[in-house]
Amino acid sequence: MRVAIVGSGYVGLVAAACFADLGHEVVCVDNDSAKIAALVAGEVPIHEEFLPELLTRHRGKRLKFTGSLPEAVRNCEIVFIAVGTPPTPQGDADLSYVEAVAREIGLQLNEYAVIVEKSTVPVFTCQRVRRVVTLNASAPIEFDVASNPEFLREGTAVTDFLYPDRIVIGADAERAAQILKRLYEPMTSGEYYRQPNAIAAPNASVRIPPPLVITSTQSAELIKHASNAFLAMKISFINAVANICEAVGADVEQVCQGVGLDSRIGQRFLRPGIGWGGSCFPKDVMAFRAVAQECGYDFGLLEEVMRINDEQRNRFVRKIRNTLWTLKSKRLAVLGLAFKGGTDDIRESPALALIEELLREGCTIAAYDPAAMDRVRAERPELGITFCANPYEAADAADALIILTDWDEFASLDLARLHTALKYPIVVDGRNLYPPEMMAEKGFMYASVGRPTAAPSHKPVLSATTVNGSTR
Ligand SMILES: NC(=O)c1ccc[n+]([C@@H]2O[C@H](COP(=O)([O-])OP(=O)(O)OC[C@H]3O[C@@H](n4cnc5c(N)ncnc54)[C@H](O)[C@@H]3O)[C@@H](O)[C@H]2O)c1
């Protein structure tokens, strides 16, 4: 099928590469000419596993890039809108990018097409897109507008796209639903997964073929907002439980295990830490709250979900302060800058918000992140962070190590080397990557989230060694 995707960011680019891998002819459009030039030249603008491989496989063949929306939209059966929907200062979604693209599509449409919202948008956006396209069409043209929300997560975007928990198609017209069903048929028939060069499944528990959920456009739009709000709620909930664990000396990881084994609840996303962030959850929870308000429903639960999240960051700064006594002039080694492991995306990163707070308190920061350092260097030069080549360089002579994202690399550090590098063997872990007893055995004072702080049981090295050559 011939597919155009307007917006070549995290979602548009991944979707384009994956649709090409499913066998479709895809044109990817963006109005950022530097991004298009980079893509045409073979660069990969974002850090995502398997994306370089797919781009190499299809670039210039089934996958093309252009800055010209008219060129892309002409003769395409399906046109996706995958541009950003950032929050306005009032908290609702800024739909001006979606509107601008809908207007341009209206001007260019020369034969029937399905226009598909891939961006996360509030309920009734399909109707608004339909109206804008109709108002701008140069001649009466038949078209449909459908919703196909995207559930991929950055860091595992390609496998999330190709092995989704479900595919949601919101279509009010049968013709549009049939076209979108055909688009996903290589996945829903299982054919794609039988191909020898298909991207491999990330684990044995993915559902093959993925279930297809066909709904009205309003339901599809609500499914996306409700899913993200629920996931944010699950994290805020377990963070609130972690705070009670800290108050009573319980271990939140044990609580998570016991709670998560209930199949009605599940283990996934019961991950206490420094709170959720990123380009989606904060804006989508706010936008869903705004949608509810506009419909006359006071969704106060979402307000509380956001409040707990903000408070979680403040608590973590207090935890670092309590562990170090004072923060002024302390040199801190920080692991992780992006909003989570596996990505270079720093939008709404809780790690950066925490770093800003630590800098305000007078700390200096030496940081390491496997993927996000170039982005922070380019976009946040005012922070004055020292960027390091590896975790041990960051830890060199630092007063403490602070872990802020959950990269696998951070969970398998050489602890002896780390101990030697640090000025004081103190680790404050915002992602609970290590068992506290094990850290204490290795000689660290180790503070984490929702678990008792652990410290070495033996006396510090100083009191057991020699002073001026004689043993005390
Ligand atoms: N990032 C995620 O993990 C994720 C997951 C699911 C859904 N979403 C949703 O998908 C949408 C896109 O998110 P993203 O993270 O890919 O955003 P992004 O900022 O990475 O990409 C958006 C792209 O659209 C381009 N663009 C803007 N206006 C344009 C126009 N008029 N013509 C052509 N291109 C234009 C921008 O230059 C940019 O490259 C958002 O609504 C987001 O909420 C994101």
The ligand as a MOL file (V3000), in Angstrom:
LIG
                    3D

  0  0  0     0  0            999 V3000
M  V30 BEGIN CTAB
M  V30 COUNTS 44 48 0 0 0
M  V30 BEGIN ATOM
M  V30 1 N 7.3180 9.7060 21.6000 0
M  V30 2 C 6.5620 8.7220 22.0220 0
M  V30 3 O 7.0050 7.8270 22.7450 0
M  V30 4 C 5.1240 8.6510 21.6150 0
M  V30 5 C 4.4120 7.4540 21.7810 0
M  V30 6 C 3.0810 7.4070 21.3850 0
M  V30 7 C 2.4680 8.5300 20.8780 0
M  V30 8 N 3.1790 9.6930 20.7520 0 CHG=1
M  V30 9 C 2.5010 10.8600 20.1890 0
M  V30 10 O 2.8910 10.9890 18.8210 0
M  V30 11 C 2.9700 12.3740 18.4590 0
M  V30 12 C 4.3550 12.6800 17.9220 0
M  V30 13 O 5.2830 12.4720 18.9620 0
M  V30 14 P 6.8550 12.3910 18.6930 0
M  V30 15 O 7.4830 12.0290 19.9700 0
M  V30 16 O 7.1190 11.5690 17.4780 0 CHG=-1
M  V30 17 O 7.1460 13.9350 18.3520 0
M  V30 18 P 8.4520 14.5580 17.6950 0
M  V30 19 O 8.5240 15.9410 18.1810 0
M  V30 20 O 9.6180 13.6340 17.8800 0
M  V30 21 O 8.1210 14.5610 16.1330 0
M  V30 22 C 7.1930 15.4020 15.5250 0
M  V30 23 C 7.7280 15.7610 14.1450 0
M  V30 24 O 6.7250 16.4610 13.4220 0
M  V30 25 C 7.3550 17.4520 12.6180 0
M  V30 26 N 6.3760 18.4500 12.2130 0
M  V30 27 C 5.7480 19.3960 12.9540 0
M  V30 28 N 4.9170 20.1280 12.1950 0
M  V30 29 C 5.0060 19.6260 10.9360 0
M  V30 30 C 4.4020 19.9600 9.6960 0
M  V30 31 N 3.5180 20.9700 9.5870 0
M  V30 32 N 4.7460 19.2490 8.5960 0
M  V30 33 C 5.6350 18.2500 8.6760 0
M  V30 34 N 6.2470 17.8820 9.8370 0
M  V30 35 C 5.9330 18.5690 10.9300 0
M  V30 36 C 8.4540 17.9720 13.5390 0
M  V30 37 O 9.4740 18.6420 12.8150 0
M  V30 38 C 8.9430 16.6840 14.1970 0
M  V30 39 O 10.0210 16.0960 13.4570 0
M  V30 40 C 2.5920 13.1510 19.7180 0
M  V30 41 O 1.2300 13.4400 19.6840 0
M  V30 42 C 2.8850 12.1630 20.8230 0
M  V30 43 O 2.1010 12.3960 21.9700 0
M  V30 44 C 4.4870 9.7690 21.0960 0
M  V30 END ATOM
M  V30 BEGIN BOND
M  V30 1 1 1 2
M  V30 2 2 2 3
M  V30 3 1 2 4
M  V30 4 1 4 5
M  V30 5 2 4 44
M  V30 6 2 5 6
M  V30 7 1 6 7
M  V30 8 2 7 8
M  V30 9 1 8 9
M  V30 10 1 8 44
M  V30 11 1 9 10
M  V30 12 1 9 42
M  V30 13 1 10 11
M  V30 14 1 11 12
M  V30 15 1 11 40
M  V30 16 1 12 13
M  V30 17 1 13 14
M  V30 18 2 14 15
M  V30 19 1 14 16
M  V30 20 1 14 17
M  V30 21 1 17 18
M  V30 22 2 18 19
M  V30 23 1 18 20
M  V30 24 1 18 21
M  V30 25 1 21 22
M  V30 26 1 22 23
M  V30 27 1 23 24
M  V30 28 1 23 38
M  V30 29 1 24 25
M  V30 30 1 25 26
M  V30 31 1 25 36
M  V30 32 1 26 27
M  V30 33 1 26 35
M  V30 34 2 27 28
M  V30 35 1 28 29
M  V30 36 1 29 30
M  V30 37 2 29 35
M  V30 38 1 30 31
M  V30 39 2 30 32
M  V30 40 1 32 33
M  V30 41 2 33 34
M  V30 42 1 34 35
M  V30 43 1 36 37
M  V30 44 1 36 38
M  V30 45 1 38 39
M  V30 46 1 40 41
M  V30 47 1 40 42
M  V30 48 1 42 43
M  V30 END BOND
M  V30 END CTAB
M  END
